[in-house]
Every structure is written in structure tokens, then in C-alpha cells.
Amino acid sequence: MASMRTILTPLAASLLIALAGCSKEAPSKASASAETDKQRTATDIKPKEEAAEADHQEDGEDHEESEGVATTVSMDAAAMQAAGIRVQALAPSAIGGQLRAPGEVLDNAYGTTLITPRVAALVVRRHAKLGDEVRGGAPLATLASVEVSDAQAELRIAEQEWRRVSALGTEAVSGRRIGEARIAVDRARAKSQAYGLPGTSSGSVNGQFTLSAPHAGRITEDDFVVGERIEPGRALYRLVDESTVWVDARLPPGRVPDLKPGAEATIVAGGERITGKVLRTSHRTSESTRNAVVRIEVPNENDRLHGGDFVDVYLDAGSGDTSRLSVPTTALVQMQGDTVVFRQNTASALEAVSVRTGAVVGDVTTIEEGLKPGDRVVVEGAFAVKASMLKSQLGEGHGH
């Protein structure tokens, strides 16, 4: 028995040592396996998150594109024919007929007079009022002034002295005295005329004087009250001869050289046509409107036109400029604030092209920028193309 115990004791110790080693190795392997699974899971999740983010970005880009305005539309020949759409190649051509332009009626400056006193004065009486039509020489307003009173007195004294020395003659009065009297009366008359008074004494020295109409016309401005003190140069009345008026037509600068002074022009106001003639064309383009002005003189029978009225002007366009492109005015439409023409591209689709227009001549409009010779554009049915583009745009939106 003793020998058996001696043999078992080393064997048991070896067994215990082996079991302890296994227990330490097992947790180590389990920990390593868990770490490996964790890394694999993270690796699998990251590509999925990146893919989802990329899909969301692409969806956002598609949404932004869908919110843009459709600028092209594809239509086959049958659909275009059914919609009344006709396409034509552009080529430079002569533009004749009448040139239409907006115009504004102005007072004829050559027949306009500002009625102003030449000396500081007080308004005593009004003889005419705003809107009155007066004849030449008619009294307009009576004023009073101390300076005028002095001038009237000087003229009266000078005239009396001149009459006295003239009556005495050279036998009683020296030639020098006669000369001085003559100069004194001339100076007094000149002073009175400078104040707007007649060149002869009226016998009164109360300082009152009357402003009269220098020509026939209508009172279009009247800015004073009785009793007001008026300084020299301030206008009391604006007197306008309305027998003729001016009309300023505004044209693109490229069309102005075709017009000559004396050329006939037609003014349309209130459905009535009036014939006038071109006075002059502008040699300078407006910096703000980029237009040039053509001034037209128009007879104003029966007081049909008044300053400030807007009218349509038709001018003879002559033979035209063969280097210009033009399209029917109905081929132009507005999209997003731009004037566009629909052009057929190489894929036969219709695309909206922004253009800068020029003069309107009859039923056509010249094109300054945006198109070139050979471009195929829609000349009939432009509104049908626009409607198709808008309909296509509405159909591209997202449903979220």
C-alpha cells in the first residue's frame, strides 16, 4: 500500500497541473474569438452606412435636378404637326415695312414760353388761370414793384425834360444840354424796357405793371397766389402753343441710321392715326435705356395730343439691313423673366434659348444676340412648346 500511495501522489500532481493549464487557455481563446467577431461586425456595418449615405446624396441631387426648370422637350414630327408647331432655318434677310416703337408726347419747346417778372415784385391781380387758352398780347398778371416805380418816375421826368429842351431849340438851349436830355430819356426808356415796361411813360408812377402773353397758347402751369412776392426769373405761367407737338420715339440704336430728317411718321393715339415728320435722330444712345431717340413733329388738330401722353409710332423702315436675323414676333415667349426662342438641336429636341431682341418691324422682331444663321427655330406654335415644357416640368417632381 505504501508503494501504491507513493506512485499515485506524483501522478495526481501532474494531473492537477494539466487541468490548471487548460483552464487558463480556454478564457484566452474565448476572448480572442469575441474580439475577432467584433472587428468583423464593424467591418460589415461601415460599408453599409457609406452606401446608405451615398444613396441619400444621389437622391438629393436627383431632387434638386427635378426642381429645375425644363429647358428641352422632345416631340416627334407627328406630335409637332398636331400641335401646329413649325420649325424653320434662320437666314439674314431684308427687313422692310414699318418700324414700330413706343413714343411719348412732349410740348413743342419752340412754341413754349415761361412768363416771368424781370424784377422783384408783388402779385396784385391774376388775369388768367391754369388751362386757359389765351391770345397773343392778352394780360396774364399785374404786379407792383418799388424798382418799377422808380423807373417809371425816371422815364416820366426824362421825357418831360426832353420835350422842354426840344421845344426851346438850339437858339435858347446849348447843344450839349439837348444832347444830355436825349441821353437821359434813352437811358430811362431802356431801363423801363429791361423791367418789361413799355418804352413810353404812361403817366403813372405807382409801380404796377402787367405781364402779357407773347403769343397765343394754353396755360399749362400756374404756380403762384395773389399777394405773393415773386423773385426775378421765377416762372408764374408756362404758356404752350399746342398747334404742334413733339413725339420722342425710342428705338434700338441699330435702326436709327435708316431714318432721315423729313421722313414720314405715323402716330397712333386712341385708335386715331396722325401723320408727322421726323425732325432729327439722336447721335447718342441713352446710358440707362440703351435706346436712341427720334424726334417727330406732329400737327395737333382739335387738341388731341397732350404732353406726357404715350403713343405708338410707326416709321418707314426702308429697305432694311440684310445682315440682320429676325423671327416672327409670335415666336418670342417669356420664361423665368427671359425672352426665349425655341431652337431644334442636333438630337431634334426643342430647347429654350435666351435672346436679346432689337427693333420690331411689322410682324417680325430683329435678333441681336442668341441665334446664328442656320439655326432651326420654332416660328409657329411657340406657346404650345412652352406649355409642353411646363407640363414636363410638373411631371418630374418627387412624391415625398
C-alpha positions as CSV (number, residue, x, y, z in Angstrom):
1,M,0.0,0.0,0.0
2,A,2.8,2.3,0.8
3,S,4.2,1.8,-2.6
4,M,0.9,2.4,-4.3
5,R,0.4,5.8,-2.4
6,T,3.9,6.8,-3.5
7,I,3.1,6.2,-7.2
8,L,-0.3,8.0,-7.1
9,T,1.0,11.1,-5.5
10,P,3.2,12.3,-8.4
11,L,0.5,11.2,-10.9
12,A,-2.2,13.3,-9.2
13,A,0.1,16.3,-9.1
14,S,0.7,16.0,-12.8
15,L,-3.0,15.8,-13.5
16,L,-3.7,18.9,-11.4
17,I,-1.1,20.9,-13.3
18,A,-2.6,19.9,-16.7
19,L,-6.1,20.8,-15.6
20,A,-4.9,24.3,-14.5
21,G,-3.2,25.0,-17.8
22,C,-6.4,24.1,-19.7
23,S,-8.5,26.4,-17.6
24,K,-6.2,29.4,-18.4
25,E,-6.1,28.7,-22.1
26,A,-9.9,28.4,-22.6
27,P,-10.7,32.0,-21.5
28,S,-7.8,33.3,-23.7
29,K,-9.3,31.6,-26.8
30,A,-12.8,32.8,-26.0
31,S,-11.6,36.4,-25.6
32,A,-9.7,36.3,-28.9
33,S,-12.8,34.9,-30.7
34,A,-15.0,37.6,-29.3
35,E,-12.6,40.3,-30.5
36,T,-12.5,38.8,-34.0
37,D,-16.3,38.8,-34.2
38,K,-16.4,42.4,-33.0
39,Q,-14.0,43.6,-35.8
40,R,-15.9,41.6,-38.4
41,T,-19.2,43.2,-37.4
42,A,-17.7,46.7,-37.6
43,T,-16.2,46.0,-41.0
44,D,-19.6,44.8,-42.3
45,I,-21.5,47.8,-40.9
46,K,-19.2,50.6,-42.2
47,P,-19.7,49.8,-46.0
48,K,-23.5,49.6,-45.4
49,E,-23.5,53.1,-43.7
50,E,-21.4,54.6,-46.5
51,A,-23.6,53.0,-49.2
52,A,-26.7,54.4,-47.5
53,E,-25.2,57.9,-47.3
54,A,-24.2,57.8,-50.9
55,D,-27.7,56.8,-51.9
56,H,-29.1,59.7,-49.8
57,Q,-26.8,62.1,-51.6
58,E,-27.8,60.8,-55.0
59,D,-31.4,61.1,-54.1
60,G,-30.8,64.7,-53.0
61,E,-29.1,65.5,-56.3
62,D,-32.0,64.0,-58.2
63,H,-34.4,66.0,-56.1
64,E,-32.5,69.2,-56.9
65,E,-32.5,68.4,-60.6
66,S,-36.2,67.8,-60.6
67,E,-36.8,71.2,-59.1
68,G,-35.0,72.9,-62.0
69,V,-36.9,74.3,-65.0
70,A,-37.2,72.0,-68.0
71,T,-35.5,73.7,-70.9
72,T,-35.8,71.0,-73.6
73,V,-38.7,68.9,-74.8
74,S,-38.7,66.0,-77.4
75,M,-41.5,65.8,-79.9
76,D,-41.8,63.7,-83.0
77,A,-42.9,65.1,-86.3
78,A,-46.5,63.8,-85.9
79,A,-46.8,65.5,-82.4
80,M,-45.4,68.8,-83.7
81,Q,-47.8,68.8,-86.7
82,A,-50.7,68.0,-84.4
83,A,-49.8,70.9,-82.1
84,G,-49.3,73.3,-85.0
85,I,-45.6,73.7,-84.5
86,R,-43.4,74.7,-87.4
87,V,-39.6,74.9,-87.5
88,Q,-37.6,77.0,-90.0
89,A,-33.9,77.6,-90.6
90,L,-32.8,81.2,-89.9
91,A,-31.2,83.3,-92.7
92,P,-30.3,87.0,-92.9
93,S,-33.0,88.8,-94.9
94,A,-34.1,92.3,-95.8
95,I,-36.5,93.9,-93.3
96,G,-39.0,96.2,-94.9
97,G,-42.3,97.6,-93.9
98,Q,-42.9,99.8,-90.9
99,L,-40.8,100.1,-87.8
100,R,-42.9,100.2,-84.6
101,A,-41.7,102.0,-81.4
102,P,-43.1,103.4,-78.2
103,G,-43.3,107.2,-78.1
104,E,-44.0,110.0,-75.6
105,V,-45.7,113.3,-76.4
106,L,-43.8,116.4,-75.4
107,D,-44.6,120.1,-75.6
108,N,-43.0,121.9,-78.6
109,A,-40.2,123.7,-76.9
110,Y,-40.0,126.2,-79.7
111,G,-43.6,127.2,-79.0
112,T,-43.3,127.3,-75.2
113,T,-42.7,130.4,-73.1
114,L,-42.1,130.9,-69.4
115,I,-43.8,134.1,-68.1
116,T,-41.5,135.6,-65.5
117,P,-41.0,139.0,-64.0
118,R,-37.6,140.7,-64.5
119,V,-37.7,142.5,-61.2
120,A,-38.7,141.5,-57.6
121,A,-42.5,142.3,-57.4
122,L,-45.7,141.6,-55.5
123,V,-48.6,139.9,-57.3
124,V,-51.6,142.3,-57.3
125,R,-54.0,140.6,-59.7
126,R,-54.4,137.5,-61.7
127,H,-55.9,137.8,-65.2
128,A,-55.5,134.1,-66.5
129,K,-55.7,130.8,-64.8
130,L,-54.5,127.2,-65.4
131,G,-55.9,125.7,-68.6
132,D,-57.0,128.9,-70.2
133,E,-56.3,129.4,-73.9
134,V,-55.2,133.0,-74.4
135,R,-54.4,135.1,-77.5
136,G,-51.2,136.9,-78.1
137,G,-51.0,140.2,-76.1
138,A,-53.6,139.1,-73.5
139,P,-52.9,140.3,-69.9
140,L,-51.9,137.5,-67.6
141,A,-51.0,139.0,-64.2
142,T,-50.5,142.5,-62.7
143,L,-47.6,143.1,-60.3
144,A,-46.2,146.0,-58.3
145,S,-42.6,146.9,-57.5
146,V,-40.6,149.8,-55.9
147,E,-37.9,149.4,-58.5
148,V,-40.5,149.7,-61.3
149,S,-42.0,152.8,-59.6
150,D,-38.5,154.5,-59.6
151,A,-38.1,153.5,-63.3
152,Q,-41.5,155.0,-64.2
153,A,-40.6,158.2,-62.4
154,E,-37.2,158.5,-64.1
155,L,-38.8,157.9,-67.5
156,R,-41.6,160.5,-66.9
157,I,-39.0,163.2,-65.8
158,A,-36.7,162.4,-68.7
159,E,-39.5,162.6,-71.2
160,Q,-40.7,165.9,-69.8
161,E,-37.2,167.4,-69.9
162,W,-36.7,166.2,-73.4
163,R,-39.9,167.8,-74.6
164,R,-38.9,171.1,-72.9
165,V,-35.5,171.4,-74.4
166,S,-36.7,170.3,-77.8
167,A,-39.3,173.0,-77.8
168,L,-36.8,175.7,-76.9
169,G,-34.5,174.7,-79.7
170,T,-30.8,175.3,-80.2
171,E,-31.3,179.1,-80.1
172,A,-32.2,179.0,-76.3
173,V,-30.5,175.9,-75.2
174,S,-27.0,174.7,-75.9
175,G,-26.3,171.7,-78.0
176,R,-24.7,170.0,-75.0
177,R,-27.9,170.4,-72.9
178,I,-30.0,169.0,-75.7
179,G,-27.7,166.0,-76.0
180,E,-27.8,165.3,-72.3
181,A,-31.6,165.4,-72.3
182,R,-31.6,163.0,-75.3
183,I,-29.3,160.5,-73.5
184,A,-31.3,160.7,-70.3
185,V,-34.6,159.8,-72.0
186,D,-33.0,157.0,-73.9
187,R,-31.5,155.6,-70.7
188,A,-34.8,155.8,-68.8
189,R,-36.6,154.0,-71.7
190,A,-34.0,151.3,-71.8
191,K,-34.4,150.7,-68.0
192,S,-38.1,150.5,-68.3
193,Q,-37.9,148.0,-71.1
194,A,-35.5,146.0,-69.1
195,Y,-38.1,145.7,-66.4
196,G,-40.7,144.6,-69.0
197,L,-42.4,148.0,-69.2
198,P,-43.3,149.8,-72.4
199,G,-40.8,152.3,-73.7
200,T,-43.0,155.3,-73.1
201,S,-44.3,156.8,-69.9
202,S,-47.9,156.0,-69.1
203,G,-48.1,158.9,-66.6
204,S,-48.4,156.6,-63.6
205,V,-45.6,156.0,-61.1
206,N,-47.5,153.6,-58.8
207,G,-45.0,150.7,-59.7
208,Q,-47.7,148.5,-61.2
209,F,-47.1,146.6,-64.4
210,T,-48.8,143.8,-66.3
211,L,-47.3,140.7,-67.8
212,S,-48.8,139.8,-71.2
213,A,-48.8,136.7,-73.4
214,P,-46.1,137.0,-76.1
215,H,-48.1,134.6,-78.3
216,A,-51.3,132.6,-78.4
217,G,-51.3,129.4,-76.4
218,R,-52.6,127.5,-73.4
219,I,-51.6,128.0,-69.8
220,T,-50.2,124.6,-68.7
221,E,-48.6,125.7,-65.4
222,D,-49.7,128.3,-62.9
223,D,-47.7,128.3,-59.6
224,F,-48.4,131.5,-57.5
225,V,-51.0,133.2,-55.4
226,V,-52.1,136.8,-55.3
227,G,-50.1,138.8,-52.7
228,E,-47.0,136.6,-53.1
229,R,-43.6,138.2,-53.6
230,I,-42.0,136.9,-56.8
231,E,-38.3,137.0,-57.4
232,P,-36.8,137.8,-60.8
233,G,-36.7,134.7,-63.1
234,R,-39.4,132.7,-61.3
235,A,-42.0,131.4,-63.7
236,L,-45.6,132.4,-63.0
237,Y,-47.0,130.8,-66.1
238,R,-46.0,128.2,-68.7
239,L,-47.6,129.2,-72.0
240,V,-47.6,126.5,-74.7
241,D,-48.5,126.8,-78.3
242,E,-50.2,123.4,-78.8
243,S,-50.9,123.7,-82.5
244,T,-47.9,121.3,-83.0
245,V,-46.3,118.9,-80.5
246,W,-43.2,116.7,-80.4
247,V,-43.2,112.9,-80.1
248,D,-40.0,111.2,-78.9
249,A,-39.8,107.6,-80.3
250,R,-37.3,105.3,-78.6
251,L,-35.5,102.9,-80.9
252,P,-32.7,100.4,-80.7
253,P,-29.6,102.3,-81.9
254,G,-29.0,99.9,-84.9
255,R,-32.2,101.1,-86.6
256,V,-31.8,104.9,-86.2
257,P,-29.4,105.4,-89.2
258,D,-32.1,104.1,-91.6
259,L,-34.2,107.2,-90.8
260,K,-33.7,110.6,-92.3
261,P,-35.0,114.1,-91.2
262,G,-38.2,114.8,-93.1
263,A,-39.2,111.2,-93.3
264,E,-42.9,110.5,-92.7
265,A,-44.0,109.0,-89.4
266,T,-47.4,107.8,-88.2
267,I,-48.6,108.4,-84.7
268,V,-51.4,106.2,-83.3
269,A,-53.2,107.6,-80.2
270,G,-56.6,106.4,-79.0
271,G,-57.1,104.4,-82.2
272,E,-56.5,107.5,-84.4
273,R,-53.7,107.8,-86.9
274,I,-51.9,111.1,-87.3
275,T,-49.2,111.8,-89.8
276,G,-46.0,113.7,-88.7
277,K,-42.4,114.1,-89.9
278,V,-39.0,113.3,-88.4
279,L,-37.2,116.4,-87.2
280,R,-33.9,114.7,-86.1
281,T,-32.4,111.5,-84.9
282,S,-30.3,111.1,-81.8
283,H,-26.5,110.9,-82.2
284,R,-26.1,109.5,-78.7
285,T,-27.5,106.3,-77.1
286,S,-29.1,106.6,-73.6
287,E,-26.8,105.0,-70.9
288,S,-29.8,103.9,-68.9
289,T,-32.2,102.5,-71.6
290,R,-29.6,101.8,-74.3
291,N,-32.1,103.4,-76.8
292,A,-31.8,106.2,-79.2
293,V,-34.4,108.9,-79.6
294,V,-36.1,110.0,-82.9
295,R,-38.0,113.3,-82.5
296,I,-41.1,113.8,-84.6
297,E,-43.2,116.9,-85.2
298,V,-46.9,116.3,-85.2
299,P,-49.8,118.7,-86.0
300,N,-52.2,118.7,-83.1
301,E,-55.5,119.5,-84.5
302,N,-58.5,119.6,-82.2
303,D,-56.1,119.3,-79.2
304,R,-55.9,115.5,-79.5
305,L,-52.3,115.2,-78.0
306,H,-51.0,116.4,-74.7
307,G,-47.6,116.4,-73.1
308,G,-46.9,113.2,-71.2
309,D,-49.2,111.0,-73.4
310,F,-47.8,107.7,-74.5
311,V,-48.4,106.7,-78.2
312,D,-47.3,104.1,-80.8
313,V,-45.0,105.4,-83.5
314,Y,-44.7,103.8,-87.0
315,L,-41.7,104.7,-89.1
316,D,-40.7,103.7,-92.6
317,A,-38.0,101.1,-92.2
318,G,-36.8,101.4,-95.8
319,S,-35.1,98.5,-97.4
320,G,-33.7,97.2,-94.2
321,D,-30.3,95.7,-93.2
322,T,-29.6,92.3,-94.9
323,S,-27.1,91.4,-92.2
324,R,-29.8,91.1,-89.5
325,L,-31.6,88.0,-88.3
326,S,-35.3,88.2,-87.5
327,V,-38.1,85.9,-86.3
328,P,-41.9,86.4,-86.2
329,T,-42.8,88.3,-83.1
330,T,-45.1,85.4,-82.1
331,A,-42.0,83.1,-81.9
332,L,-40.8,85.0,-78.8
333,V,-42.1,83.9,-75.4
334,Q,-41.2,84.8,-71.8
335,M,-39.7,82.1,-69.5
336,Q,-38.3,82.9,-66.0
337,G,-38.1,86.6,-66.9
338,D,-36.1,86.0,-70.1
339,T,-37.1,86.3,-73.7
340,V,-36.6,83.0,-75.4
341,V,-36.8,81.3,-78.8
342,F,-37.2,77.5,-79.1
343,R,-34.4,76.0,-81.2
344,Q,-34.1,72.5,-82.5
345,N,-30.8,70.9,-81.5
346,T,-28.9,68.1,-83.2
347,A,-30.9,65.5,-81.4
348,S,-34.1,67.0,-82.9
349,A,-35.2,68.1,-79.4
350,L,-36.6,71.6,-78.9
351,E,-34.6,73.8,-76.4
352,A,-35.2,77.2,-75.0
353,V,-32.6,79.8,-76.0
354,S,-32.4,83.2,-74.4
355,V,-32.1,86.0,-77.0
356,R,-31.7,89.8,-77.0
357,T,-34.2,91.4,-79.3
358,G,-33.9,94.6,-81.4
359,A,-36.4,96.6,-83.4
360,V,-39.9,95.4,-84.1
361,V,-40.7,95.9,-87.8
362,G,-44.2,95.0,-88.8
363,D,-44.8,91.4,-87.6
364,V,-41.2,90.5,-87.1
365,T,-38.6,91.2,-84.4
366,T,-34.8,91.5,-85.1
367,I,-32.5,89.3,-83.1
368,E,-29.3,91.0,-81.7
369,E,-27.8,88.1,-79.8
370,G,-28.5,84.4,-79.0
371,L,-29.0,82.9,-82.5
372,K,-26.9,82.5,-85.6
373,P,-27.7,81.8,-89.3
374,G,-28.7,78.3,-89.9
375,D,-30.3,77.7,-86.5
376,R,-33.6,75.9,-86.8
377,V,-36.2,77.7,-84.6
378,V,-39.9,77.4,-83.9
379,V,-41.7,80.1,-86.0
380,E,-45.2,78.8,-85.3
381,G,-46.6,77.2,-82.2
382,A,-44.1,78.6,-79.6
383,F,-46.8,78.7,-76.9
384,A,-47.5,75.0,-77.5
385,V,-43.9,74.2,-76.9
386,K,-43.8,76.3,-73.8
387,A,-46.9,74.5,-72.4
388,S,-45.3,71.1,-73.2
389,M,-42.1,72.1,-71.3
390,L,-44.1,73.3,-68.3
391,K,-46.2,70.1,-68.3
392,S,-42.9,68.0,-68.5
393,Q,-41.5,70.0,-65.5
394,L,-44.6,69.3,-63.4
395,G,-44.3,65.6,-64.0
396,E,-40.7,65.3,-62.8
397,G,-41.3,66.2,-59.1
398,H,-40.8,63.7,-56.2
399,G,-43.7,62.2,-54.3
400,H,-42.3,62.8,-50.8
